[in-house]
């Protein structure tokens, strides 16, 4: 009985061990398309320099340690600085990367809405848009042209 | 108005990315940086009263590998004569940088700059680059490239000797 209890306890300990807790939560491909190789100045997944391989090895170690993608990005920022992130962060000057397009879109939409509203409210011609009837001369020429093309 | 705002933001972005222009006689850019090995920070100002040869380097840089033994020899020769060599590791993986220091048996102090903020402060265009800072914290020489025995003997040492 004691041996059975020990076996169960051992199994439970093994199941909760760090080895199993370190199951990969992300993979290299998932991370390297979202971070830069700061030395190469390109996206890490496109970089072929030896430094990029060292960065990949660094990421692989973190993946093997069970870190999440966000934790890995945080470690990369601590190691290489904020420029390692391919996407700008949502604070400081980098916030403008998100704000400027949004503001430009809002201003464009507003300008378009105002323009359409103004165009629709524009008064039409005084006679309601009806055109004056053609003069006798024009009417005769029209009749003659139509007769010429009449099949 | 919106166009002006966008142009203004773009201009600010470009200007804020611009590298600093430094020249001889100016105060050396300085900031406390974490030591590459061990705890604590170090700044050029911590060596006030001594000449400091600041060396920007990275472990992946081949010329840095060539100049490291020269810098170590220079440091061993001059350290008791009021001269310090200070390595600033930039744009690097910290483990690789520590391995580099051990592999070359470098005993002069090294700090680590995360990202390229320090490179920008020195107007650096690459590594290695070397800056001689006088005992008052002013730049006495800017050398954008690796140093060798000849350069240290013909350019750096005379500047120090003249001031003694």
Interface residues (C-beta under 8 A of the other chain):
Chain A: X38 X39 X49 X50 X51 X54 X55 X58 X78 X79 X80 X81 X82 X83 X84 X93 X96 X100 X103 X104 X107
Chain B: X2 X5 X6 X9 X12 X13 X16 X58 X60 X91 X93 X94 X95 X96 X114 X115 X116 X117
